[in-house]
Amino acid sequence: MSASIISKTVKESQNYISPITMLVILPALFLGGTGLHELTTKHFLIPIFNIFALFKELIYGVIDYQNIFLTASSLIVSIAIFFAVSRILFLKDKWVLN
């Protein structure tokens, strides 16, 4: 949403979205070589990365409520920060009315 507010054209928006897409793909690649018992608390505190770590646990049938809580809480905090930044950008006329 923030990338589309900042950009002036669709092509420019695609240029802004490409690195964001890579941020989503890279954690899955990094977790590919990590075993289920090698996951630590830090894996569940890093936004986006924690979703893949939680999915990896759930696919193997491991249900750990502490890891689910850590994932949910870190995602809620990061979503609140992203919405606050988007709201600040949306309220400025120079970003909305280009």
Disulfide bonds with the S-S distance in Angstrom:
none
